[in-house]
Structures are given as structure tokens and as C-alpha cells.
């Protein structure tokens, strides 16, 4: 931060405008930080209450291994439509579901 302030001061930005820009940027990003903290708190509570492991366990038990890829596609597509971003969905949900292939010897064994 100090290096950036020094560079901008040398380029002719007044110190008062740099401080104003920093305050405005902090106010804008504060809501995002609060949302991320709340999501982290909810995930921590769900992990402590064993909600996520139970959902994963019953989800894997209920999906027939023969149709695993099909259900991964359907679930990822639905989440993508709900979130409005295909890249975010694939990077978070799709790779995680397909990572079961690495430990899939148990899932796909006859």
C-alpha cells in the first residue's frame, strides 16, 4: 500500500484524493467482505453440525454409479442456471464432483 501511494504521489495525485479513493473503495468492498465472512460462518456451523458430510454421504448413496456422470451434469447445470455463471459453477462444483473419479474405485467397481 505504501509503495502504491508513493508511486501515485510521484505521478501527481494529491494525498487528499488518494485517501478519499481508499475510503470509497473500502466502503464498496466492505459489503463483499461481510458476505464472505457470513458464508464462512455458515459453512463452519454446517461442518461442525455434520450437515455437509451427511449430505455428501446420502448424495453418493442415492446416486447409481452407472448414472454418476449424468447426475453430475444435471446438478452442475441447475446450479449454473441458478447462479448465472457457468465458469464459477464448474470451478467449484464440477471439479469437486468429478474428483470423485480419483477415489472412484469404490464408486465404479462392480
N, C-alpha and C positions, 0 to 999 in steps of 0.2 A: 504494500500500500504506500509505504514511504517512497519507494522508487518511482512508482507511478505518479505520485503527487509531485516529486521533484522534476520528472520529465515534463509533466503538464505545466508546471510553473515556468520552466525554461522555454516552453513554446508560447508563453504569453497569456495563459489563463490566469485570471486573478484568483487569489486564495479564497475570497468570499464565494465566488461562483463554484469553485471546486467543492467547498464544504456544502453548499446548497445542493449540488448534484449528488453528493454522497448521502445526504439526508433523504432526499427524494427517492433515490434508489433503494435505500434501506427500508423506507416505508412501503414501497411497492413489493419488495421481496419478503417482507415480514409475514404477509398472509400465506405465502407459499411455504415458508419455514414452519409456521404454525400447523398447517395442514399435514406436512410431512411428519411432524412430531406427534400429531394425533394418530396418524396411521401407524406409526411405530408403536405407540402405546397400545392401540387396539391389537396389533399383532402380538405384542408381548403378553397381553392378557389372554389372548386365544391360545398361545403356545403354553402358557402356564396352566390354563384350564384344560389342556389336552384336546381342544376343539379341532385344531388343524390336523394333528395326527389321526384323530378318529375319522375326519372327513376323507383323508387320503386313504386310510385303511379300507373304509367301506366303499369308497370310489373304485379302488383297484379290485376289491372283491366282487363288485357288481358288474364290472365290465368283462365280457367274454374275451379271452385273449385273441380269438380269431378276428374280432372286430375292433381291436385296440386302436389301430391307425385311423379307422373310420371315425371313432368317437373322439379321438384327439383332434381330427379335422373339424368335426361338428362343434365341439366345445370351443376351440380356438376361433372359429368363425363367429359364433354367437358373442363371445367376449369382444371380438374385434368390432362387431356391429354396435355393441353397447358402449364401448369406449370411444369409438370413432377413429381408431388408429390401428392399422394392421401391423406396422413395424413394432410398436410398443407391445402389442399382444404377443407377437411371435417371439420377441426378445425376452419376454418374461414368462409367458405361459407355455408357448410351443416348445421351446428348447428344454424346459423342465420336464414336460410330458414325454418328449422324445428321448430324454436322458434315461428314461426307464429302460430303453433298449440296452444300455450299457450293463445294467443289472437285470436285463430281461431274460436271462437264462431260466429263471424261476417262472417268469410270466409266460414265456413261449414254449416251455418244454412240454412234450406230450404227456 
